[in-house]
């Protein structure tokens, strides 16, 4: 199974593409999609859409996994801006007939580290170790996207086991 993980953001959207199983996972590609804060919102969203559409065409994933939107009452604007980027991600996937699945951040952190309240740095360390990635300097947006991929591998594997019983 080839999975595209997306950690949506307006400034930086992290992505990772993995293939394999829970026991044997290979990173196909990982990186970030940037939009310029100097551009108007509509132009930034268009840029995210075009870059993501190209990525989907180049990597041919079977499914896209996106972080569920979380909003904190102290930071409503952050949730609104992330919602715009997440909406563009979902739109880009739907245009390519790509199935999308979403997981809450706590579920991803729990699946990867065993702790739903783990820090981004803890997630990054676990992902780097598990996937044999040597560069700790990669943005946490990328390791968050890869964590989404691994979470989906784990959850889809559990669902298959349940079906067999």
PyMOL commands that set and color helices and strands:
alter all, ss='L'
color gray80, all
select helices_A, chain A and resi 41-59+76-95+105-113+120-130+140-164
alter helices_A, ss='H'
color red, helices_A
select strands_A, chain A and resi 2-7+12-20+25-34+63-67+99-103
alter strands_A, ss='S'
color yellow, strands_A
deselect
rebuild
show_as cartoon
